[in-house]
């Protein structure tokens, strides 16, 4: 059932780093994005993949991991993702500066990929806080492509729980003393406007 898949599809930031993910598995996930809806059917997204430790490290060092947890610097060695998918916007298809028009496209693509990862018993984190210039230089990404999003993918090493939004409206996720991750969610009645 789709709802079960969505409930399992949480944002994970700690992984079993030794769990290998193949290039073929990443291609299968990208194929889900390829088959998903695209505004105006422009299909302006391109993808760069990594499942090799050296390349993974080149990507890892350009990412910020948890804005609501400023005291946490991200996954430690042994807890880093096994793979990455970088979502790029092709500026020859959608002109420079207009790729934001395609935010719906990369949101749909990212969600399709993450749901596919969840189905494969993997998990991940969609990261937009990226040192783009350094990533471009590290991976020699052509200027033709705008770096939109990085998806970190691996076998989750942590538990993520949904909780009710507190009365004070504090929406920030948090961790308990056992490093369990909690994500407050608004009540359905709060988000439907009559």
Buried (B, 14 or more C-beta within 10 A) or exposed (E): EEEEEEEBBBBBBBBBBEBEBEEEBBEBBBEBBBEBEBBEEEBBBBBBBBBEEEBBEBBBEBBEBBEEBEEBEBBEEEBBBBBBBBBBBBBEBBEEEEBEBBEEBBBBBBBBBBBBBBEBEBBBBBBEEBBBEEBBEBBEBEEEBBBBBBBBBBBBBBEBEEEEBEEEEEEEBEBEEEEEBBBBEEEEEEEEEE
